[in-house]
Amino acid sequence: MDNEQGGPSPLSSIKVTDEVIAYMDERGGDFRISTSCSGPILMPIRVRPAKSSDIPIRAGNHMIFISRYQIQWISEITMSMVPRLLFEDGDYGF
């Protein structure tokens, strides 16, 4: 991947925060980062299934599948990518 000319970041440089890993451990399963009108969003693959064009990265005991459209813009995966309604009460029963 060509990072020198504004291309995608190398996968090894994408950091996943400890809070995100703990969040994934609590909910179980793998997650996907896709595009929303407010930017990248981290959703369980039960809600937003992974696509064959996604780039997988390991995060603790789980996988995060990143949309090929988002990968070039992501250097760190943080709780700001989790929709507020998913980490508050309810969590849609997931």
C-alpha positions in Angstrom: 0.0 0.0 0.0 1.4 3.4 -1.0 1.2 5.6 2.1 3.7 8.2 0.6 1.2 9.5 -1.9 -1.9 9.6 0.3 -2.7 5.9 -0.2 -4.0 3.5 2.4 -2.2 3.2 5.7 -0.3 -0.1 6.3 -2.4 -2.5 8.3 0.2 -2.8 10.9 -0.1 0.8 11.8 -3.8 0.7 12.6 -4.1 0.8 16.4 -7.2 -0.6 18.1 -7.7 1.0 21.6 -8.0 -1.2 24.7 -11.5 0.3 25.2 -12.6 -1.0 21.8 -11.2 -4.5 22.5 -13.0 -4.6 25.8 -16.2 -3.4 24.1 -15.8 -6.3 21.5 -15.1 -8.8 24.3 -18.3 -7.8 26.2 -20.4 -8.2 23.1 -18.7 -11.1 21.5 -18.2 -11.7 17.8 -16.5 -9.8 15.1 -17.1 -6.2 13.9 -17.0 -4.1 10.8 -16.1 -0.5 10.1 -18.3 0.9 7.3 -19.2 4.3 6.0 -21.9 6.4 7.5 -23.0 10.0 6.9 -21.0 11.0 10.0 -17.8 9.0 9.1 -16.5 5.5 9.9 -18.8 3.5 12.2 -18.0 0.2 14.1 -20.9 -2.2 14.0 -21.2 -5.9 14.9 -21.2 -8.1 11.8 -24.6 -9.4 12.9 -25.8 -5.9 12.0 -23.5 -4.9 9.2 -22.1 -8.1 7.6 -18.5 -8.1 6.3 -18.0 -7.8 2.6 -15.5 -9.8 0.5 -13.8 -6.5 -0.4 -13.2 -5.6 3.3 -9.7 -5.7 4.9 -9.6 -7.8 8.1 -7.4 -6.9 11.1 -7.1 -8.7 14.4 -8.2 -6.9 17.5 -7.6 -9.1 20.6 -9.6 -12.3 20.1 -11.8 -10.7 17.4 -11.6 -9.5 13.8 -12.5 -6.1 12.6 -13.4 -5.9 8.9 -12.7 -2.5 7.4 -14.4 -1.2 4.4 -12.0 -0.7 1.5 -13.4 2.9 1.3 -12.5 3.7 4.9 -9.1 1.9 5.2 -7.1 4.8 3.8 -8.4 7.2 6.4 -8.1 5.1 9.5 -5.0 5.1 11.7 -6.7 4.3 15.0 -10.0 2.5 15.9 -11.6 4.2 18.9 -14.9 4.2 20.8 -15.8 7.4 18.9 -16.6 5.0 16.0 -19.2 3.1 18.0 -22.7 4.6 17.6 -23.7 6.0 21.0 -26.9 4.1 21.0 -25.0 0.8 20.9 -22.9 1.3 23.9 -25.6 2.8 26.1 -28.6 0.9 27.5 -30.3 -1.7 25.3 -27.6 -2.5 22.8 -30.4 -3.9 20.5 -30.2 -7.1 22.5 -26.8 -8.1 20.9 
